[in-house]
Amino acid sequence: MKTTRVLIVDDEPGIRESLSGVLEDEGYSCNAVESGERCLEELARASYEVVLLDVWLQGMDGLETLARIQEIPFADRPEVVIISGHGTIETAVKATKLGAFDFLEKPLTIEKVTVVLNNAVQQRRLELELNRLKESGDAKLRIIGDSVPMKALRQQLGLMAATNGRVLIFGESGTGKELIAHAIHAASLRAPEAFVEVNCAAIPEELIESELFGHRKGSLAGALEDKIGKLQKADGGTLFLDEVGDMSLKTQAKLLRALDEQRFEPVGASEWIQVDVRVVASTNKNLEEEIERGNFREDLFYRLNVVPFHVPPLRERIEDVRLLADHFLREFTTAYGRKPKQLTEDAFRALEEYPWPGNVRELRNLMERIVIMNPQIGINARHIPLDRSRRAVFDRPMERFGSLQDVREAAERDYILKKLEEAKGIVTRAAEMLGLERSHLYRKMKALGIAPKE
């Protein structure tokens, strides 16, 4: 276990020596200096987790030294415990406002000092870990791409994220709708509160109400205790309804009422629960067509579609492929402890000529596979397991297709059929190869008129 380094700052030699000796006996690594100026010099030279700082010093006093310590970058800044032989409430309050962790009065006892030191160390390490997680989370939430569609998307996100307006994110499977939802929450005033996700496509119809609104004990088969729903868990924060187009009409009706009134009844309950929730929804379906078919409520569509948000497929921002490929390669080489990989120019060309029916998710899965399966640093086109014939769909005479949608569907249909053939008709395996969820692949096959093999 790492030894805690403590810097003692006191102008009395006896206190420096005795305090250093006692703390070293307790397992701390100590250094001691006599002034604020020497304290700052020592902090510039070496790293410490805690500074025990006397208020009354010759030259620069303790409070001025404390203020200067707070200017040190966060990762290198120690926690500061102020010590004083003439403590007053006013001094303690001022020290706390300047950023001191705690305030101790002389005479010091070893019990009191070690308790405060341990608390200060734990606090610093917790803050460092939270900061690391935040930076890691920010990196995962980065929206990568310099194409015109992605620049427009980031601009739109900047305009609406800080509001409470409901957002409906449109986009094909694998384009990054969940990433956009997280980014909207992170940039909003609700960022400190919960981000709660409900995958409407993955939860069976008979359970979706319980998942959203919760239930009371005995209200459902197997309901042995009360359950808090996702809507209540998101109180004060953001509720993300992923693939909301797959929600049943019965649940849509109850959700509509909850959105209108910001309150709901758990299944089997008679009391109302009031909530303050921002709803962000996503879909890979054309909800206006679903409304015409009677599969989606028009009034719910207009409640959700306050701010429409379109995430373009990867084939419509092919200039971003290089940035994304490099980003995923770095991510997975770090995650797996592998040597950095470098794509050659012919590898990049192969990636840019491919239609990406699985979108960014497919590209990410491919880069992970490359990192795992290829020990060499240089990655050329031979190392990229893509079906080059997929390019041919864009070279066919345009007379064959009536619209861009026809081209897109032809490419997707050909590619899905190819992967189903490779997977010997097993849809689950084909979905993994495509980087899609099985339920999404089933819906895609249905829309394209592809019947699963028995």
N, C-alpha and C positions, 0 to 999 in steps of 0.2 A: 504493500500500500504506500502511496506517495506521502512523504513527510511534509507536514505543513510548515511553510516558511513564514516567520513572523519578524517584522522590523519594529524595534522598540525605539521611540524617540523621546528622550528626557534629558534635561540639562544637569541632572544630579547623577554623578558617577555611581554612587552607592545604589540607587534605584536601578540603573541600567544593569549593573553587575548582578544584583540579587535577583531581579526579575528574569534575566537571561538564564541564570543558573537553575532557578526553579522550573522554568518552562522547558529547558532542555532535559531536565530530569523527567518531565512528563511526556517526553517524546517529540517536542517541537524542535525545529531548526531555527535558531535565533541569530539576529545581528542587531547591534545597537549603535545609535548615533546621538549626538548631543544637540542638534539644531534642526530647524525646518529646512534650511538651505541644504544641509548634509542629507536630510531625508529625501529631498527631491533628486539629489545627485545619485543616491543609492538606488532609488526606484528607476532611474534612467539606465542604471548599470545592470540591475538584476531584477528578477521576478519574485514578488511576495504575495501571499494570499491575504494577510492581515497586517495592518499597521496599528500598533498601540501608541497613540500620539498624545503627549502632554499638552495642555492648553497654554501654560505659562512657559514660554521659551524666550531666550535672548534673541534679538533681531526679529526675524519673521515668526510671529506667534503661531500657536496651534491652529486657530481658526483660519488664518490666512493660508497656512500650509495645507489644511484640509481643502480649501477652495481650489488650490493649485492641483492637488491630487485628482480632483474631480474632472480636470481637463485632460487627464490621461485617457487614451482610447479604452473603450469598455473591456476588451479582452485582456488588457494588461493592468487594469485598474484594481488595486486591492480594496478590501473592505477596511474601513477605518473605525477604530474604537477610541473615543476620546477619554483621557484620564485627567483628573484634576484634584488638587488638594484643597481647592476653595470653590467647590462646585455650587452653582446657583441654577435655579430653574431657567432663568433667562439664557445663561450660557448653554445649558443642555438643549433648549429649544432651538437656539441659533445653530448649534452643531448639527442637530437632526435635519434642519432645513437645508444645510449645506451638504448633506449626504452622509453624515456619520451613521454607522450601523447601531452604535450604542454609546452610552456615557457611563463611566465608572468614577466613583469618588475614592480618593485615598483616605485612610490606609487601605491597600488592596489585600484581598485574601486570595490564596491560590484557587480555592473552590470557585469563587465568583469569577475570577479571570478565566479559568479554563472553560467554565460553562459558556461565557460570552464568546470566547474564541471559537469553541466548537460550533456554536450557533452561527457565528459570522462565516466560518468556513463552509458550512452546509448551505447557507444563503448564497454565497458567491458561486459555489459549484452548481447549485440549482439554477441560478440566473444564467450562468454560462451555458448550461445544457438547454435551457429554454431558448436562449438566443441561437444556439446551434440548430435546434429543431426548427425555429422560425426561418432561419436562413435556408435550411434544407427544404422546408415547405415552400418558401418563396421560389426556390429554384425549380421545384416540381410544378409550380403554378405558372412558370414562365410560358408565355405564348410565343412560340418560335416561328419566325417567318418575316421576310422583308418584301414579299409580294404585295401588289396593290390591294388584293382582297384582305390580307392579314393586317395591313396598315389601317385600312378602313375599319376592320373589326376592332382593333385596339382603340381607335379613336371613338367608336361608338360605345365601347365598354367604359372608357373614361368619362363619357358624358352622362351615362345612366347608372353607373354602379352605386354611387353615393345616395341615390334616391331610394324610395320604398316601392317604386313601381314594379308590378309583376312582369316577369320576363318569360317569353316562350322561345326556346332555342330550337331552330330547325336544322337538320343535317343528317346525312347518311350515317350508318353505323361505322364507328371507327374514326370519325372526323375530329373528335375531341370535345363533344358537348359537355361531358362531365367536367373537364378541365375548365371550360368557360364558366360553368356554374360555380365552381370553386373560386375562380378569379373574381367573379361578380361579388360573391360573399366577402372575399378577402379585402376588396376595395371599398366595401360599404361601411356605414356606421355600425353595422351589426357584427363586424368582424370578430370582436371579443366573445361573442355568444356562439351558440351551437350551430353547426352546419349538419343537417340531418337529411339523409338520402333514402328514398324509397324507390326501388326498382319495380315499376308497375308491371313489367313484362315477366319478371322472374317469380312473382308471388302468385300462387293460385287464387282464382277468383273468390273462393269461399273464405280466404284468409286475409284478403287485402283490406277489408273494412276494419278488422281487428288490428292489423298492422298500422293502419293510419290513425284510427281513433281510440284504440285500446279496447279493453273489455273488462267486465266484472266477473268475478268468480262464479262459475256455474252457468254463465250465459251461453256458452258454446260447449260442444263435446270436447272433453279434455281440458277445459278451462278450470284448472285446479286452484288458481289464484288470480288476483287482479293483475291486469297488464296495462302499463302506460303506453299510449300510442305515440307514433312518430310526430304527430302534429303537436302534442303536448311537450314532447322532448325538445322541439324546435322553438318553443316559446321564447320570444325576444331575439331569435336568430332567423335562420333561413331554412326552409323546407324545399328540397330538390326532388321533384317528381320526374324521375327518369323514365322515358318512353311512356308518357302519359296517355298516348293514343291507344295503349293496350288495356286501359282501365275499363271495367265493366260499367254499363249504363247506370246500374243501381248505385255503385260507388260514386260515379260522376255526380249524381243528384245530391248525395250527401256532402260531397266535397264542395259543390257549388254553394250550398247553404252555409257551410263553414267559412268559405271565403267571404261571402256577403256579410255575415254577422260576426266573424272572428270568434266564434264559439261553436261548440259541438257537444254531442252526447256520446260517451263511450258505449259500445255494444252492451246491452243489458242494464244500462244505467238510466236513472230518471233525472239526474241533476246535470246542469250545463257546466262546461268548463270554458272559461274565457282565455283566449290566447292573443298574443301579438306576434304574428308570423309573416315574413315575406316569402312568397312562393315563387320559385323559379322552376319551370317545367321544360322538358325537352321531348322531341319526337323525331323519328325517322320517317314518319308517314305524312302524307298530304292530308291534313285534318279537314280541309274544306271538302275534299272528296269523301272522307269518312263521314262527314255530316250529311252529305247527299245520300250516302248508303244507309244512313240511320245508325251508324256505329259510334258517333260522337255528338254530344250535345252542343248545339250552336251557342247557347247562352254561356256555357262553360268556356267554350273557345274564346269568346270575346272577353270574359273575365281574365283569362290567362294571357291573352295576346295583347296586353297593354303595350309592351315593348317587344316587337318581334326581333329576333336575332338569328341571322343565317350564318352557319359555319360552312364554308365552301369545302367540297371534296378535294382530295389531294391532287387529282388530275387537273383541277382548275387553278392550281397554284404550284405547278410543277417546278418552278424556279426555287421553291423552298425545300425541295428534296435534299439538296446538298447540305443545307444547314441542319435539317432534321436528322439526316443519316449521321453526320459528324457528332451531333448532340447525343444520339442514342449509343453510338460507339463508345463515347467517353463515359456515359452512364454505366454501361455494362462492363467495360474493362475495369472500371473502379469497383463495381459491385462484386465482380468475380476475381479480383486481384490479378488480372491478366495484363500483359504488356499492351501499350497503346497500339491501336490499329490505324492504318492509313489507306484510304480508298484511292485507287489509281483513277486516271481520267477515263479509261474505258469502263471502269466499274460505275463511275458516276453517270456516264452516258447510258449504260444499261438500266440504271435506276430511273433515269429521266424519260426513257422511252417506254416504260411500263405503265399500264393504265391504273394500277392500284385500286382494284375493286374493294379491298379491305381498308383502304385509306391509311391514315397515320398509324393506326393500330397494327396493320399488316407490315408497314415499314419497320416499326419498333420491334415486332416479333422477329422479323428477318435479321435485323442488326444483332439481336440477342443470340440468334442461332449462329451467326457468323463468328461472334466472339467466342462462343462455346466450342464450335467445331474447327476453328482455324487457329493453330498456334502461331503462324507466321504474322509478321507485322504488316506487310504489303498485301492488300486485298484487291485483286483484279476481277474482271468480269467472269472469269472461270469459277471463281469462288462464290458467286452469287446465284443461289438456286431459284432462278426465275424462269418461267416459261416464256421464251422470247417470241413465240408465235402470238402471244397476246397483243403484240404491236400491230399485227396485221389487220385487226379490226378497224384501225384508223386509216389504213391504206386502201380500203375497199371503195369502190365507186360510190359517191354520195347519193346517186340516184336510188340506191337500195334503201336509204333511210329517209324518212319524212321529216325528222327533226333531230336536234341534238339529244333529246331524250331517247330516241330510237337507237342512236349510236351507243349511248351509255348503257341501255338495257341489253343490247346485243353483246357488248363487251362483257358485261357482268354475267349474262347467261352462259356464254362460251366458257368463261373462266370457271364458274361454279360447276358446270358439267365436267370440265377437265379434272377439277379437284375431287368431285364425287367419284369419277372413274378411278383416280389414283387411290382413293380411300375405300375402293370396292363397295361403294354404295352406303358406307357407314356415315351417317350425317354428323354424328358427334366428332369423328375423326376429321371429316372434311371441314367442320367448323373450326377446329384447332389449327388446321393448315391455313385457313383463310384469316385467322385472327378474329373470328366472330364468335359471339355467344350462340349456342345451339338454337335457342328460340328465335334469335334474329335471322339465322340462316333459314330456318323453316319458313318464316314469313317472307323472306326474300325469294325463296324457291316458289312459294305459292304465287307471289306477285308476278314472277317471270314464267309461270306455267310449267315448272319442273316438278315432276312427281317423284317422291322418294321411293327407292326400290325397297321391296319387302325383304 
